[in-house]
Amino acid sequence: MNSLRRVTLALILGLSLLLATTRITAALEVGEKAPDFELDSTKGGKLKLSSLRGKNVLINFYGYDYDPT
């Protein structure tokens, strides 16, 4: 797996965890900057969203259905 895919996967998993454990109280408007956050990197160390400023970043939000039926 190349490093871009690893970073993308880490961001997606981290954001999913962040959203699952954090209560969002205010929505962002179009054009507003996302709040900065930090995740464990797949290469070791930490990765901050702000370190990717100026680069294209895709944040994918998706839900889980835990209903067994």
N, C-alpha and C positions, 0 to 999 in steps of 0.2 A: 504494500500500500504506500503510495507516495506521500510526501510530507503535507502537501496541500489537502489531500483527503483526510489525513489524520487530524489536522488543525480544524477542518470543517466539522468532522465528526465530534471532536472534543467540544467545539462551540455549541453544536446542536445538543449534545448530551448535557453539557453544563447549563445551558439555558433552560432545558426541560426541567432539570433538577431545581434551578433557581426559581422558575415559575411555579413549580409544584410546592415549594416551601416558603414562598414569599407572597404576601398579600399585596396586590397592585392597587393603589388607591387613586391614581390619576392616569389617564390615557395620554399618550403623546399625540400631538398634532402633526400633520404632514409637514415634513421639512425640519422638524425638531430632531436634535441629536439624541441617540439612545443613551441611557445612563451607563456609565462605565462599570465594568465588572471584571473579575479576575477568575481564571480557571486553571486547573492543573494542565500542563502541556503533555502531549504524548511523548515528547522528547525529554521530559523531566523539566523541572522548574515551573514557572508560572507564565500565563499568557493573559495580557490585559486587552480589552477591546480597544482602548485608546492607542495601543501600540500599532493597530492596524489602520489608523487614520490615514486617509488618502488612498486606501486600497478598497476594492469592491469586496463587501462582506455580505453573504446571504445568511440570514437567520431564519430558520424554518421552524414554525410552530405547528404542532399537530397534537391531537388528543388521543387518549387511550380509552377504550371501552372495556372496563373491568367486569361487565355483566357476563356471567358464565352462560347465560341462555341465549 
